[in-house]
Every structure is written in structure tokens, then in C-alpha cells.
Amino acid sequence: MAGVLADAIVALLIFLTLRTRSFSGLSALVPSAVFLALPSISLSPYFWFNNDVLGYPILAGSVLALVRGRYFVGSVLLAVGAIFKIHPILAIPLLFVWLVRRRGTLKSLPNIITTGSILLLGLVVPAILPGYLGSVLGFNLSSGFGGGTSSFTMMNLLYAIFPAVFRFSLPTVVENQVWLAVTAVLFVIVLGIVWSRARELNPVDVVALGLLTWLIPLRQIYTHYLVWAIVPFLMRGKLRQTLVVGSLLEFANTMSSWSWDLPPDPFPVLATAYGFFATSIVYLSVSLTALVFIVKEVGVRRRQDSRGADSAVLERYPMPMIRSS
């Protein structure tokens, strides 16, 4: 019952966010309907119950507050969401950069200090407790257990495909370094986009970029992890993009259900390491497609702004014309 209520709240918050952004009609209704109607979002979490369902409303409330200009409330809720589940953690520094670029350092400083303090108390301080890192971070970041047949991450390439095809496996330390390096490179690229194009970005895009940056190279991926990025993506109000990404997510989730070898299982090969890797590629396509849609639209907005600025200059300083007498 709590999960059903949480889903209803998220759908309502998606609708309110889109209405706040001046979307109406199908553009405001379809994303909420997609969230409630897609089995990968609305049904799977109850078949494989997980507490992520209770974290989505925190994330959605954070984005709604940010869109409405309640930056303090929005950043605090985002920090609470990161404490509840680590996935929004990279969205927070991106949001700080966006706030500084849009509002200036002095106006953004209270948000940064408060949010940083909450993260310190909620994530760093409890780390001194025995078993905290293993139970909270370890489950989210665990690597390789199951020989590449327990999750749908591209790291299965190192966990199972390389050992099977090339007959060698990397130490866990090296796997960790690969994950950290890929995450760092992707974060730096996205950070540069947020820094240079803060004027064209809105808080919905910033939060979505942060979540995708974290999830794309993550060492353990399931559908309910990916939904963390889907929530802000739905708040963008782009119907075609919503349907494309939603369809890919549903396809990935269907393949994952076959990968667990549950009857009836039409494709038993998906339960092998190769099948898990194939499913991992589809999961990756969900994240990469969403990322490309966001970045591509930022470029379109920038070109439109440039044309608008050029038109304004021409209107203010019209070109001299030579007329024949």
C-alpha cells in the first residue's frame, strides 16, 4: 500500500512540475501516465520489492521545488534523497555549479553549506559505525558477485565476458579503478556542460544529468535503479523522447525478467553470462539515449538563443539600405 501511494505521489509531482514549466494537455499528462502505466516502473518494484519506491517521491519533490525557484528546499531534499539512496549524489555538485553560474556565489552559498552539512551528517559521519559502509554503500556498489549473472551493468564485460573469451580476469582493485576512472571522466564532461551552458539548462536537466552520470558506469544496475533517472527525465515534457526512453526501459526490463530464468522462459540463453551482458547493453541504451536527448536539446536551445540575440541586435541597429533616386 505504501508503494502504491508513493507512485501516486510521484505521478502527481511529475504533473505539477510540468504545469509549473507551462506544459499543458498531453505534454503534462502523458509523462505521469507513463510512470504509472509502464510495468517496469509500476509493477516490477512490487514483484521484486525494494525501498527505492519510497525514495522516488523525495527526488520528485526536490525537482519540483527547484523548478519553482525554491532552491534551498530543493537542494535539501536532494541531499536527503542521496542519504536515502546514494544514486543522486553526483547531481548535487552539478546543482551547486548550476546555482553559482545562475545566481552567483553569495546567493548560492547558504544552499551549498546547508546541503553539504546534511550530506556530512547523513553519509560521512555514520561511516564510523561498524558495518555501515558494507550495508549501505556495499550493496549499491558491489562488484562482480555471481560471475556476471546477477546485475545488468556494463562492468559484466570485466566480470564475465573477458574471463570467458580471453581467459583472464582482472583483480577487484583494477575493476574498482576502471569504474572510478570512467565515472570521473563522464562527470568531468557533464560538469563542463553544466558550467558552460548553465543559461540553457534548467534544474530538471541538471538533476537528470547527475543521475545518468552516476548510473551509466555503476557496477550494479537494476530497473529500479534506472527509474531514479527516469523520474526527472519524464519531467522534461518531451513526448517523443518520453516514449522512446520508456519503450527502451520496458524492453530492458522484459529481458531482465527472462534473464532470471523464471517460467515461462522463452530465451534460456539470457540466463547465461552472455545473456546478462546482452541485457546490460539494452540497459545502457536507456541511459545513453536519455543523455543524448538532454545534451542535444541544450545545443538546440543555445542556437535558438544565439539567433534571438542576433535578431535583437538587427532590430536595434538596422542595416543601412541604399536607395536609388
C-alpha positions as CSV (number, residue, x, y, z in Angstrom):
1,M,0.0,0.0,0.0
2,A,2.8,2.4,0.8
3,G,4.4,1.7,-2.6
4,V,1.1,2.4,-4.4
5,L,0.8,5.7,-2.5
6,A,4.4,6.6,-3.3
7,D,3.9,6.0,-7.0
8,A,0.7,8.2,-7.0
9,I,2.6,11.0,-5.3
10,V,5.4,10.8,-7.8
11,A,3.0,10.9,-10.7
12,L,1.3,13.9,-9.2
13,L,4.6,15.7,-8.6
14,I,5.6,15.0,-12.3
15,F,2.3,16.6,-13.4
16,L,2.8,19.6,-11.1
17,T,6.4,20.1,-12.3
18,L,5.3,20.1,-15.9
19,R,2.4,22.5,-15.2
20,T,4.9,24.8,-13.4
21,R,7.0,24.7,-16.5
22,S,3.9,25.8,-18.5
23,F,3.2,22.4,-20.2
24,S,-0.4,21.6,-20.7
25,G,-2.6,19.0,-22.4
26,L,-0.9,15.7,-23.3
27,S,2.5,17.1,-22.6
28,A,1.6,17.4,-19.0
29,L,-0.5,14.2,-18.7
30,V,1.4,11.6,-20.7
31,P,4.6,11.5,-18.6
32,S,2.6,11.0,-15.4
33,A,0.6,8.3,-17.2
34,V,3.8,6.6,-18.4
35,F,5.2,6.5,-14.9
36,L,2.0,4.8,-13.6
37,A,1.3,2.6,-16.6
38,L,4.8,1.1,-17.5
39,P,5.0,-2.3,-15.9
40,S,8.8,-1.9,-15.5
41,I,8.0,1.1,-13.1
42,S,4.6,0.4,-11.6
43,L,4.6,-3.4,-11.2
44,S,8.2,-4.7,-11.1
45,P,9.1,-3.0,-7.8
46,Y,6.3,-4.9,-6.1
47,F,7.3,-8.2,-7.6
48,W,10.9,-7.6,-6.5
49,F,10.1,-5.2,-3.7
50,N,12.7,-2.6,-2.9
51,N,12.7,0.6,-0.9
52,D,13.7,2.7,-3.9
53,V,9.9,3.2,-4.4
54,L,9.9,5.3,-1.3
55,G,12.8,7.4,-2.4
56,Y,11.3,8.5,-5.7
57,P,8.9,11.0,-4.1
58,I,11.8,12.7,-2.3
59,L,13.6,13.1,-5.7
60,A,10.4,14.3,-7.4
61,G,9.7,16.8,-4.6
62,S,13.2,18.1,-4.9
63,V,13.0,18.7,-8.6
64,L,9.5,20.4,-8.2
65,A,11.0,22.7,-5.6
66,L,13.9,23.6,-7.8
67,V,11.7,24.3,-10.8
68,R,9.6,26.6,-8.6
69,G,12.7,28.5,-7.5
70,R,12.7,27.1,-4.0
71,Y,16.4,26.3,-4.3
72,F,17.0,25.8,-0.6
73,V,14.2,23.3,-0.2
74,G,15.1,21.6,-3.5
75,S,18.8,21.1,-2.6
76,V,18.0,19.9,0.9
77,L,15.5,17.3,-0.4
78,L,18.1,16.2,-3.0
79,A,20.6,15.7,-0.2
80,V,18.0,13.7,1.8
81,G,17.4,11.6,-1.3
82,A,21.1,10.9,-1.6
83,I,21.2,9.8,2.0
84,F,18.2,7.5,1.5
85,K,19.8,6.1,-1.7
86,I,23.2,7.1,-3.0
87,H,22.2,7.5,-6.6
88,P,21.6,11.3,-6.7
89,I,25.0,12.0,-5.2
90,L,26.6,13.4,-8.3
91,A,23.5,15.6,-9.1
92,I,24.3,17.6,-6.0
93,P,27.7,19.1,-7.1
94,L,26.2,19.7,-10.6
95,L,23.3,21.6,-9.0
96,F,25.8,23.7,-7.0
97,V,27.7,24.7,-10.1
98,W,24.4,25.5,-11.9
99,L,23.3,27.6,-9.0
100,V,26.6,29.5,-8.8
101,R,26.5,30.2,-12.5
102,R,22.9,31.3,-12.5
103,R,22.6,33.2,-9.2
104,G,26.2,33.9,-8.1
105,T,28.3,32.6,-5.3
106,L,27.0,34.7,-2.5
107,K,23.3,33.8,-3.1
108,S,24.2,30.1,-3.6
109,L,26.4,29.8,-0.5
110,P,23.7,29.1,2.1
111,N,22.3,26.3,-0.1
112,I,25.8,24.8,-0.5
113,I,26.7,25.0,3.2
114,T,23.3,23.5,4.3
115,T,23.2,20.8,1.8
116,G,26.9,19.9,2.4
117,S,26.2,19.7,6.1
118,I,23.3,17.4,5.6
119,L,25.4,15.1,3.5
120,L,28.2,15.2,6.0
121,L,25.8,14.2,8.8
122,G,23.9,11.7,6.8
123,L,26.7,9.9,4.8
124,V,30.1,10.7,6.2
125,V,29.6,10.7,10.0
126,P,27.7,7.3,10.1
127,A,30.7,5.8,8.2
128,I,32.4,5.3,11.6
129,L,29.7,2.8,12.6
130,P,30.8,-0.8,12.1
131,G,29.2,-2.4,9.0
132,Y,27.7,0.9,7.7
133,L,29.7,1.1,4.5
134,G,29.2,-2.5,3.8
135,S,25.4,-2.4,4.3
136,V,24.6,1.0,2.7
137,L,27.3,1.5,0.1
138,G,28.4,-2.0,-0.5
139,F,25.1,-3.2,-1.8
140,N,24.8,-0.4,-4.2
141,L,28.4,-0.5,-5.4
142,S,29.2,-4.2,-5.1
143,S,31.2,-5.7,-7.9
144,G,31.2,-8.9,-9.8
145,F,29.3,-11.3,-7.5
146,G,27.6,-14.0,-9.4
147,G,30.2,-14.1,-12.2
148,G,28.4,-11.5,-14.3
149,T,24.9,-13.1,-13.8
150,S,23.5,-11.0,-11.0
151,S,23.1,-7.5,-12.4
152,F,22.8,-5.6,-15.7
153,T,25.9,-3.4,-15.7
154,M,28.4,-2.9,-18.5
155,M,31.0,-4.0,-15.9
156,N,29.8,-7.5,-16.7
157,L,32.3,-7.1,-19.6
158,L,35.1,-7.4,-17.0
159,Y,33.2,-9.8,-14.6
160,A,32.3,-12.5,-17.2
161,I,33.0,-11.8,-20.8
162,F,36.7,-11.2,-20.6
163,P,37.3,-14.2,-18.4
164,A,35.2,-16.4,-20.7
165,V,36.5,-15.2,-24.1
166,F,40.1,-14.1,-23.3
167,R,40.7,-16.4,-20.4
168,F,41.8,-13.7,-18.0
169,S,40.2,-11.8,-15.2
170,L,41.1,-8.5,-13.5
171,P,41.7,-8.1,-9.8
172,T,38.9,-6.4,-7.9
173,V,41.2,-3.4,-7.3
174,V,41.6,-2.9,-11.0
175,E,37.9,-3.3,-11.6
176,N,37.3,-0.6,-9.0
177,Q,39.9,1.7,-10.7
178,V,38.2,1.2,-14.1
179,W,34.8,2.1,-12.6
180,L,36.2,5.2,-10.8
181,A,38.1,6.3,-13.9
182,V,35.0,6.0,-16.2
183,T,32.8,7.8,-13.6
184,A,35.3,10.6,-13.2
185,V,35.7,11.1,-16.9
186,L,32.0,11.2,-17.5
187,F,31.5,13.5,-14.5
188,V,34.1,16.0,-15.8
189,I,32.4,16.1,-19.2
190,V,29.0,16.7,-17.8
191,L,30.4,19.2,-15.3
192,G,31.9,21.1,-18.3
193,I,28.5,21.1,-20.0
194,V,26.7,22.5,-16.9
195,W,29.4,25.1,-16.3
196,S,29.5,26.4,-19.9
197,R,25.8,26.1,-20.7
198,A,24.1,26.9,-17.3
199,R,22.0,29.5,-19.0
200,E,20.5,27.0,-21.4
201,L,20.0,24.3,-18.7
202,N,17.1,24.0,-16.2
203,P,17.2,22.2,-12.9
204,V,15.3,19.2,-14.3
205,D,18.1,18.7,-16.9
206,V,20.8,19.2,-14.2
207,V,19.4,16.6,-11.9
208,A,18.8,14.1,-14.7
209,L,22.4,14.6,-15.9
210,G,23.8,13.9,-12.4
211,L,21.8,10.7,-12.1
212,L,22.8,9.5,-15.5
213,T,26.4,10.2,-14.9
214,W,26.3,8.1,-11.8
215,L,24.2,5.2,-13.2
216,I,25.8,4.7,-16.6
217,P,29.1,3.2,-15.3
218,L,27.7,1.9,-12.0
219,R,28.8,-1.6,-11.1
220,Q,25.4,-2.9,-10.3
221,I,22.3,-1.9,-12.3
222,Y,18.6,-2.9,-12.0
223,T,15.4,-1.4,-13.3
224,H,14.6,0.3,-10.0
225,Y,18.0,2.0,-10.0
226,L,17.4,3.3,-13.5
227,V,14.0,4.7,-12.5
228,W,15.8,7.3,-10.4
229,A,17.0,8.9,-13.7
230,I,13.6,8.3,-15.4
231,V,11.7,10.5,-12.9
232,P,13.4,13.8,-13.8
233,F,13.6,12.7,-17.5
234,L,9.8,12.5,-17.5
235,M,9.6,16.0,-16.1
236,R,11.1,17.4,-19.3
237,G,7.8,17.1,-21.0
238,K,9.1,15.8,-24.3
239,L,6.5,13.3,-25.5
240,R,8.5,11.6,-28.3
241,Q,11.6,11.3,-26.1
242,T,9.5,10.0,-23.2
243,L,8.0,7.3,-25.4
244,V,11.4,6.3,-26.8
245,V,13.1,6.0,-23.5
246,G,10.1,4.4,-21.9
247,S,10.0,1.7,-24.6
248,L,13.7,1.0,-24.2
249,L,13.2,0.7,-20.4
250,E,10.3,-1.7,-20.9
251,F,12.3,-3.8,-23.3
252,A,15.3,-3.9,-20.9
253,N,13.1,-4.9,-18.0
254,T,11.4,-7.6,-20.0
255,M,14.8,-9.0,-21.0
256,S,15.9,-8.9,-17.4
257,S,12.9,-10.9,-16.3
258,W,13.9,-13.6,-18.8
259,S,17.4,-13.4,-17.5
260,W,16.4,-14.7,-14.1
261,D,15.2,-17.9,-15.7
262,L,11.6,-17.6,-14.4
263,P,9.0,-19.7,-16.1
264,P,7.8,-19.3,-18.8
265,D,11.3,-18.5,-20.1
266,P,11.3,-18.2,-24.0
267,F,15.0,-17.5,-24.1
268,P,17.0,-19.6,-21.6
269,V,20.2,-18.2,-23.1
270,L,19.5,-14.9,-21.4
271,A,20.2,-16.6,-18.1
272,T,23.8,-17.1,-19.1
273,A,26.6,-14.6,-18.7
274,Y,26.3,-13.7,-22.4
275,G,22.6,-13.1,-22.0
276,F,23.2,-10.9,-19.0
277,F,25.7,-8.9,-21.0
278,A,23.3,-8.5,-23.9
279,T,20.7,-7.3,-21.4
280,S,23.2,-4.9,-19.9
281,I,23.7,-3.3,-23.4
282,V,20.0,-2.6,-23.6
283,Y,20.0,-1.1,-20.1
284,L,23.0,1.1,-21.2
285,S,21.0,2.2,-24.3
286,V,18.3,3.6,-22.0
287,S,20.7,5.8,-20.1
288,L,22.7,6.8,-23.2
289,T,19.6,7.7,-25.2
290,A,18.3,9.9,-22.3
291,L,21.7,11.5,-22.0
292,V,21.9,12.2,-25.8
293,F,18.4,13.7,-25.8
294,I,19.3,16.1,-23.0
295,V,22.6,17.2,-24.4
296,K,21.3,17.6,-27.9
297,E,18.4,19.8,-26.7
298,V,20.8,22.0,-24.8
299,G,22.7,22.6,-28.1
300,V,19.4,23.5,-29.8
301,R,18.5,26.0,-27.1
302,R,21.9,27.6,-27.4
303,R,21.5,28.1,-31.2
304,Q,18.0,29.5,-30.7
305,D,19.3,31.9,-28.1
306,S,22.0,33.0,-30.5
307,R,19.5,33.6,-33.3
308,G,17.4,35.6,-30.9
309,A,20.3,37.7,-29.8
310,D,21.3,38.4,-33.4
311,S,17.7,39.4,-34.3
312,A,17.6,41.8,-31.3
313,V,20.8,43.4,-32.5
314,L,19.5,43.8,-36.0
315,E,16.3,45.3,-34.8
316,R,18.2,47.8,-32.6
317,Y,20.7,48.6,-35.3
318,P,19.1,48.1,-38.7
319,M,21.3,47.6,-41.7
320,P,21.6,50.8,-43.8
321,M,20.0,50.5,-47.2
322,I,21.0,52.3,-50.4
323,R,18.0,53.5,-52.3
324,S,18.2,54.7,-55.9
325,S,16.7,58.2,-56.5
